[in-house]
Amino acid sequence: MRILIVGGGEVGTNVASGLADAHDVVILEVDPERAESVRGSLDVLVIEGDGTSLEALEAADIEETDIAIGATDHDETNLAVCGTVSSTSDTFTIAQVTKQTYVRTWRNTHGTFGANYLVNSRLRAAQAIARIVDLPMAHDLETFANGRVQLVEFEIGAESVVVETPLDELREDELVPVAVLRDGAILTANGVSLEAGDRLVAAGTERAVAACSERITPERYAESIDDVVLLGGSATAEHVARHLESQGRSPRMVVEDRSRANDLRADLTETTLLVHDPTDPSFLEREHVGDADVVLVGFDDDQRGLLGSMLARQQGADRTMTIVDEPEYDTLFEAAGIDVAVHPRAEAAEAISRFTRGRNAENVAIVERGVAEVFEVAVESSSLLVDHTVNEVEDTLPESVVVCALTRDGDYHHPHPSITFQEGDRVVAFASADVSDEVLSRL
């Protein structure tokens, strides 16, 4: 496919890097310096121009383009891109936005803005946080087969009892230890043992994933997540609070601005709003923030976010999750000992890449910023899977490929080596990024 990305910032370049190997990708960037920077870092065609201009779009061959993506840092620009593209071609349009009001308007009035698909970066980040709040060592979790299969990425800490445990010993009736990510390498072979600092990718039912989490989590962490504190009242933090309420929780949220707190109270009926400076150590101590099961830091400013995260750790919080806007702050947050850093723009880029790649599969998840992919396919009569066992199929595919799970007639089935695939099965498979397109085309 030919894909046009308007905007060469973090979202645009992340999407481009994930799609360039398999598609004809063009980036349209209005800033000459940024355009030159992208040319030096990505093997894609970069054109200087304003993506809201019909002339620039025509110069980028918009009529020959399959998908156009508005990926700048400005909602209105991205929506204008979609509107301009849709007025002159049948190209499928995607826009990244940060304001949920645009998403609600788009949903309620189909076709508004000329966009076929909207991605809210802040909402995506909040969803990513809500999915892993119950799993202390998890960094990411995705679902497949209508929620019957979960794929989770765990960090293996030095205190974990599974350090030095062979990967295959974690296998259960409803759980597959898929791979270990170590120093940029993907390890899937039998005989691999877990080491401190590894990332473990596992797939299974919700019950089995929870049991695996309990097994690898050090004892110092809370057995259940009841007390969640949010420091800061950003839009992303608001989305997180809403998701936590939908899970039956009643979080505490510290907001400095009284007007903002009043606005939040109207919508967050189960959240306790505290009006105070979230970076006041004395206040955090009085409110026993250090005793919370999870502290989420959600400011609009990364410097305040770093300060809030460090104060939460200083207060004794076992687990701190932080929303980070600028990737250059990553090393600082890592040095501060933050457990999980979630990037809204990176979540948006992944969602766009998943949607684009998912046009050839039922569902796609991107692992560790593009190191590997997990995809769900429906087995058709022409598929090479039909009437072959898991073992036979894996023997014909690249070494990094692992069948993670399959569902049949809505029920989960462990992918034992001897199980035979049938037409109508839904199969979840893991593959390194360099072979994922080949594997997907063969399945």
C-alpha positions as CSV (number, residue, x, y, z in Angstrom):
1,M,0.0,0.0,0.0
2,R,1.0,3.6,-0.5
3,I,0.7,5.5,2.8
4,L,1.0,9.3,3.2
5,I,1.9,10.6,6.7
6,V,1.4,14.3,7.3
7,G,3.8,15.3,10.1
8,G,7.4,14.2,10.7
9,G,7.3,14.4,14.5
10,E,7.2,11.6,17.0
11,V,3.9,10.1,15.9
12,G,4.6,10.4,12.2
13,T,8.1,8.9,12.4
14,N,7.1,6.1,14.7
15,V,4.3,5.1,12.3
16,A,6.6,5.4,9.3
17,S,9.4,3.3,10.8
18,G,6.8,0.5,11.6
19,L,5.3,0.5,8.1
20,A,8.2,1.3,5.8
21,D,9.5,-2.3,5.4
22,A,6.2,-3.5,3.9
23,H,4.6,-0.4,2.3
24,D,5.4,2.6,0.2
25,V,5.6,5.4,2.8
26,V,5.7,9.1,2.1
27,I,6.1,11.8,4.8
28,L,4.8,15.3,4.1
29,E,6.4,17.8,6.5
30,V,6.1,21.6,6.5
31,D,9.2,22.4,8.5
32,P,12.4,22.2,6.3
33,E,14.7,21.4,9.2
34,R,12.5,18.6,10.5
35,A,12.1,17.3,7.0
36,E,15.8,17.1,6.6
37,S,16.2,15.3,9.9
38,V,13.6,12.7,8.9
39,R,15.4,12.1,5.6
40,G,18.6,11.4,7.6
41,S,16.9,8.9,9.9
42,L,14.3,7.0,7.8
43,D,14.4,5.3,4.5
44,V,11.2,6.9,3.2
45,L,10.3,9.7,0.7
46,V,10.1,13.0,2.5
47,I,8.4,16.0,0.8
48,E,8.3,19.5,2.2
49,G,4.9,21.0,2.2
50,D,1.7,21.9,4.1
51,G,-0.5,18.8,4.4
52,T,-3.6,21.0,4.5
53,S,-2.8,22.4,1.1
54,L,-4.3,20.7,-1.9
55,E,-1.3,21.6,-4.0
56,A,1.1,19.8,-1.5
57,L,-1.2,16.8,-1.4
58,E,-1.3,16.6,-5.2
59,A,2.5,16.8,-5.2
60,A,2.5,13.8,-2.9
61,D,0.3,11.9,-5.4
62,I,-2.7,11.8,-3.0
63,E,-4.9,10.2,-5.7
64,E,-2.6,7.2,-5.8
65,T,-2.5,6.9,-2.0
66,D,-4.4,4.2,-0.1
67,I,-4.2,5.7,3.4
68,A,-3.5,9.3,4.5
69,I,-2.6,10.0,8.2
70,G,-2.7,13.3,10.0
71,A,0.0,12.9,12.5
72,T,1.1,16.4,13.5
73,D,1.1,17.7,17.1
74,H,-2.1,19.8,16.3
75,D,-5.6,18.3,16.3
76,E,-7.0,20.9,14.0
77,T,-4.3,20.5,11.4
78,N,-4.8,16.7,11.4
79,L,-8.5,17.1,11.0
80,A,-8.0,19.6,8.2
81,V,-5.7,17.1,6.5
82,C,-8.5,14.5,6.5
83,G,-11.0,17.1,5.2
84,T,-8.8,18.2,2.4
85,V,-7.9,14.6,1.4
86,S,-11.5,13.4,1.4
87,S,-12.6,16.3,-0.7
88,T,-10.3,15.3,-3.5
89,S,-9.9,11.5,-3.4
90,D,-11.2,8.2,-2.0
91,T,-8.1,7.8,0.2
92,F,-8.8,6.3,3.6
93,T,-8.1,9.0,6.2
94,I,-6.8,8.7,9.8
95,A,-6.3,11.6,12.3
96,Q,-4.5,11.7,15.6
97,V,-6.2,14.0,18.1
98,T,-5.9,14.8,21.8
99,K,-9.3,16.3,22.5
100,Q,-12.1,13.8,23.3
101,T,-14.7,16.3,22.1
102,Y,-13.5,15.7,18.5
103,V,-13.9,12.0,18.9
104,R,-17.4,12.3,20.4
105,T,-18.4,14.7,17.5
106,W,-17.0,12.3,14.9
107,R,-18.8,9.3,16.4
108,N,-22.1,11.1,16.7
109,T,-22.0,12.5,13.2
110,H,-20.5,9.9,10.9
111,G,-18.3,11.5,8.3
112,T,-17.5,14.7,10.1
113,F,-14.1,16.1,9.5
114,G,-13.7,13.9,6.5
115,A,-11.9,11.3,8.8
116,N,-12.5,7.6,8.5
117,Y,-10.7,6.8,11.8
118,L,-9.7,8.9,14.8
119,V,-7.1,8.0,17.4
120,N,-7.1,9.9,20.7
121,S,-3.5,9.7,22.1
122,R,-4.5,10.6,25.7
123,L,-7.3,8.1,25.8
124,R,-5.0,5.4,24.4
125,A,-2.4,6.1,27.1
126,A,-5.1,5.9,29.8
127,Q,-6.4,2.6,28.4
128,A,-2.8,1.2,28.4
129,I,-2.4,2.2,32.1
130,A,-5.8,0.8,33.2
131,R,-5.1,-2.6,31.5
132,I,-2.0,-3.2,33.7
133,V,-2.9,-1.6,37.0
134,D,-3.7,-5.0,38.5
135,L,-0.4,-6.6,37.3
136,P,2.5,-5.1,39.2
137,M,5.3,-6.2,36.9
138,A,3.5,-5.7,33.7
139,H,4.5,-3.0,31.2
140,D,1.9,-3.7,28.5
141,L,-1.2,-5.9,27.9
142,E,-3.3,-6.5,24.8
143,T,-6.3,-8.7,24.2
144,F,-7.2,-11.0,21.3
145,A,-10.1,-13.2,20.3
146,N,-12.7,-11.0,21.8
147,G,-10.9,-10.8,25.2
148,R,-10.4,-14.6,25.5
149,V,-6.7,-14.3,25.1
150,Q,-4.4,-11.8,26.8
151,L,-0.8,-11.0,25.7
152,V,1.3,-9.4,28.5
153,E,4.8,-8.2,28.8
154,F,6.3,-8.6,32.3
155,E,9.6,-7.2,33.7
156,I,11.6,-9.7,35.6
157,G,13.0,-8.0,38.6
158,A,16.1,-9.2,40.6
159,E,13.8,-10.1,43.5
160,S,11.5,-12.3,41.5
161,V,11.5,-16.0,42.4
162,V,11.5,-17.0,38.7
163,V,15.0,-15.7,38.0
164,E,17.1,-18.6,36.6
165,T,13.8,-20.5,35.9
166,P,13.7,-22.1,32.4
167,L,11.2,-20.4,30.2
168,D,9.3,-23.7,29.5
169,E,8.7,-24.3,33.2
170,L,6.2,-21.3,33.2
171,R,4.0,-23.1,30.7
172,E,0.6,-24.0,32.1
173,D,-2.7,-25.4,30.7
174,E,-3.9,-21.9,29.8
175,L,-0.6,-20.1,29.5
176,V,2.2,-20.0,26.9
177,P,5.6,-18.3,27.8
178,V,6.1,-16.9,24.3
179,A,9.5,-15.2,24.4
180,V,12.2,-13.4,26.4
181,L,13.3,-9.9,25.3
182,R,16.9,-9.4,26.4
183,D,19.3,-6.7,25.3
184,G,17.5,-6.1,22.0
185,A,17.4,-9.9,21.2
186,I,14.3,-12.1,21.0
187,L,14.8,-15.5,22.7
188,T,12.2,-18.2,22.0
189,A,14.2,-21.4,22.0
190,N,13.8,-24.1,24.6
191,G,16.5,-24.0,27.3
192,V,16.4,-20.3,27.8
193,S,16.3,-19.3,31.5
194,L,15.0,-16.0,32.8
195,E,17.4,-13.4,34.1
196,A,16.9,-10.2,36.1
197,G,16.1,-7.4,33.7
198,D,14.5,-9.6,31.1
199,R,11.1,-8.8,29.6
200,L,8.9,-11.9,29.5
201,V,6.1,-12.1,26.9
202,A,3.3,-14.5,27.8
203,A,-0.1,-15.3,26.4
204,G,-3.1,-17.0,27.9
205,T,-6.5,-16.6,29.5
206,E,-7.1,-13.8,32.0
207,R,-7.0,-16.2,34.9
208,A,-3.7,-17.7,33.8
209,V,-2.1,-14.4,33.2
210,A,-3.1,-13.2,36.6
211,A,-1.6,-16.4,38.1
212,C,1.6,-15.9,36.2
213,S,1.8,-12.3,37.5
214,E,1.3,-13.5,41.0
215,R,4.1,-16.0,40.6
216,I,6.7,-13.5,39.2
217,T,5.8,-10.5,41.4
218,P,8.0,-10.0,44.5
219,E,6.2,-10.4,47.8
220,R,6.6,-6.7,48.8
221,Y,3.9,-5.7,46.4
222,A,0.2,-5.6,47.4
223,E,-1.8,-8.7,46.8
224,S,-4.7,-6.6,45.5
225,I,-4.8,-3.1,44.1
226,D,-7.3,-1.1,46.1
227,D,-5.8,2.3,46.8
228,V,-4.8,4.2,43.6
229,V,-3.6,7.9,43.8
230,L,-3.4,10.2,40.8
231,L,-1.2,13.2,41.1
232,G,-2.2,15.9,38.6
233,G,-5.3,16.6,36.7
234,S,-4.3,16.3,33.1
235,A,-6.7,15.1,30.4
236,T,-4.9,11.7,30.4
237,A,-5.2,11.4,34.2
238,E,-8.9,12.2,33.8
239,H,-9.3,9.3,31.3
240,V,-7.4,7.0,33.7
241,A,-9.7,7.9,36.6
242,R,-12.7,7.2,34.4
243,H,-11.4,3.8,33.5
244,L,-10.6,3.0,37.1
245,E,-14.1,3.9,38.1
246,S,-15.5,1.6,35.4
247,Q,-13.4,-1.2,37.0
248,G,-15.3,-0.5,40.3
249,R,-12.5,1.5,42.0
250,S,-12.6,4.7,43.9
251,P,-9.3,6.5,43.3
252,R,-7.9,9.6,44.9
253,M,-6.9,12.5,42.7
254,V,-4.8,15.5,43.7
255,V,-5.4,18.6,41.6
256,E,-3.9,22.0,42.2
257,D,-6.5,24.1,40.4
258,R,-9.9,24.4,42.2
259,S,-11.7,25.2,38.9
260,R,-10.3,22.1,37.3
261,A,-11.2,20.0,40.3
262,N,-14.8,21.3,40.1
263,D,-15.0,20.3,36.5
264,L,-13.7,16.9,37.3
265,R,-16.2,16.3,40.1
266,A,-19.1,16.7,37.7
267,D,-17.8,13.7,35.7
268,L,-15.8,11.5,38.1
269,T,-18.5,10.6,40.7
270,E,-16.5,7.8,42.4
271,T,-13.2,9.7,42.6
272,T,-12.1,11.7,45.7
273,L,-10.8,15.0,44.5
274,L,-8.2,16.7,46.7
275,V,-7.4,20.4,45.9
276,H,-3.7,21.0,46.7
277,D,-0.3,21.2,45.1
278,P,0.5,17.5,44.1
279,T,4.2,18.2,44.6
280,D,4.0,19.3,48.2
281,P,5.9,16.7,50.2
282,S,4.1,17.6,53.5
283,F,0.7,17.1,51.9
284,L,1.7,13.8,50.3
285,E,2.8,12.6,53.7
286,R,-0.4,13.7,55.4
287,E,-2.5,11.9,52.8
288,H,-0.3,8.7,53.2
289,V,0.4,8.7,49.4
290,G,3.4,6.4,50.1
291,D,1.0,3.7,51.4
292,A,-1.0,3.6,48.1
293,D,-0.8,0.5,46.1
294,V,-0.2,2.5,42.9
295,V,0.6,6.1,42.3
296,L,-0.1,7.5,38.9
297,V,1.6,10.8,38.0
298,G,-0.3,12.7,35.3
299,F,0.8,16.3,34.6
300,D,0.9,18.2,31.4
301,D,4.5,19.1,32.1
302,D,7.2,16.4,32.1
303,Q,9.4,18.3,34.5
304,R,6.6,18.4,37.1
305,G,5.9,14.8,36.3
306,L,9.5,13.8,37.1
307,L,9.3,15.8,40.4
308,G,6.0,14.2,41.3
309,S,7.3,10.7,40.5
310,M,10.4,11.2,42.6
311,L,8.4,12.5,45.5
312,A,6.0,9.5,45.3
313,R,9.0,7.2,45.4
314,Q,10.5,9.2,48.3
315,Q,7.2,8.8,50.2
316,G,7.6,5.0,49.9
317,A,5.3,4.2,47.0
318,D,6.0,0.7,45.8
319,R,4.8,1.3,42.3
320,T,4.8,4.5,40.3
321,M,3.4,4.9,36.8
322,T,4.0,8.2,34.9
323,I,2.7,9.8,31.8
324,V,5.6,11.2,29.8
325,D,5.1,13.4,26.7
326,E,8.7,13.9,25.5
327,P,10.8,10.8,24.8
328,E,14.1,12.6,25.7
329,Y,12.9,12.5,29.4
330,D,13.0,8.6,29.3
331,T,16.5,8.3,30.8
332,L,15.7,10.6,33.6
333,F,12.5,8.7,34.6
334,E,14.4,5.4,34.4
335,A,17.2,6.8,36.6
336,A,14.5,7.9,39.1
337,G,13.3,4.3,39.4
338,I,9.9,4.9,37.8
339,D,8.2,1.5,37.2
340,V,6.2,2.3,34.1
341,A,6.4,5.3,31.7
342,V,3.5,5.7,29.3
343,H,3.8,7.9,26.2
344,P,0.6,9.2,24.7
345,R,2.1,10.0,21.3
346,A,3.8,6.6,21.2
347,E,0.5,4.9,22.1
348,A,-1.2,6.8,19.2
349,A,1.5,5.8,16.8
350,E,1.1,2.2,17.8
351,A,-2.7,2.4,17.4
352,I,-2.3,3.8,13.9
353,S,0.2,1.2,12.9
354,R,-1.9,-1.5,14.3
355,F,-5.0,-0.3,12.5
356,T,-3.0,0.0,9.2
357,R,-1.4,-3.4,9.5
358,G,-4.6,-4.9,10.9
359,R,-6.3,-4.5,7.6
360,N,-4.6,-7.8,6.7
361,A,-5.4,-9.5,10.1
362,E,-8.2,-9.6,12.7
363,N,-5.9,-7.9,15.2
364,V,-2.3,-6.8,15.5
365,A,-0.2,-5.8,18.6
366,I,3.2,-4.3,18.4
367,V,5.7,-5.5,21.0
368,E,8.4,-3.3,22.6
369,R,8.1,-0.4,20.1
370,G,8.3,-2.6,17.0
371,V,10.7,-5.4,18.0
372,A,8.1,-8.0,17.3
373,E,4.4,-8.3,16.4
374,V,1.5,-10.5,17.5
375,F,-1.4,-11.0,15.2
376,E,-4.7,-12.8,15.2
377,V,-5.9,-14.5,12.0
378,A,-9.1,-16.4,11.2
379,V,-8.2,-19.8,9.6
380,E,-9.7,-20.0,6.2
381,S,-10.1,-23.2,4.0
382,S,-7.1,-22.1,1.9
383,S,-4.8,-21.5,4.8
384,L,-1.7,-23.6,5.2
385,L,-2.8,-24.2,8.8
386,V,-5.7,-26.4,8.0
387,D,-5.3,-30.0,8.9
388,H,-1.7,-29.4,10.2
389,T,-0.5,-29.6,13.8
390,V,1.1,-26.7,15.7
391,N,4.4,-28.5,15.6
392,E,4.2,-29.0,11.8
393,V,3.3,-25.3,11.1
394,E,6.0,-23.9,13.4
395,D,8.6,-26.1,11.7
396,T,7.9,-24.5,8.3
397,L,8.0,-20.9,9.6
398,P,11.0,-18.7,10.8
399,E,12.5,-19.6,14.2
400,S,11.1,-16.5,15.9
401,V,7.4,-17.5,15.2
402,V,5.5,-18.9,18.2
403,V,1.8,-19.9,18.1
404,C,0.5,-18.3,21.3
405,A,-3.1,-19.4,21.5
406,L,-6.1,-20.5,19.5
407,T,-9.8,-20.3,20.0
408,R,-12.4,-22.7,18.5
409,D,-16.1,-22.1,18.7
410,G,-15.4,-19.3,21.2
411,D,-13.4,-21.5,23.6
412,Y,-9.7,-21.1,24.4
413,H,-7.4,-24.0,23.4
414,H,-3.8,-24.3,24.5
415,P,-1.6,-24.6,21.4
416,H,-0.1,-28.0,22.2
417,P,2.3,-29.2,19.5
418,S,0.0,-32.0,18.5
419,I,-3.3,-30.0,18.2
420,T,-4.6,-29.8,14.6
421,F,-5.8,-26.5,13.2
422,Q,-9.3,-26.4,11.7
423,E,-11.1,-24.0,9.4
424,G,-12.8,-21.4,11.5
425,D,-10.2,-21.4,14.3
426,R,-8.8,-18.0,15.4
427,V,-5.0,-18.2,15.9
428,V,-2.8,-15.8,17.8
429,A,0.9,-15.9,16.7
430,F,4.1,-14.0,17.7
431,A,6.8,-13.1,15.2
432,S,9.9,-10.9,15.1
433,A,9.3,-7.7,13.1
434,D,11.6,-8.7,10.3
435,V,9.5,-11.8,9.4
436,S,6.0,-10.7,10.5
437,D,4.8,-9.6,7.0
438,E,6.0,-12.9,5.5
439,V,4.4,-15.0,8.2
440,L,1.1,-13.0,8.0
441,S,0.9,-13.5,4.2
442,R,1.5,-17.2,4.5
443,L,-1.1,-17.7,7.2
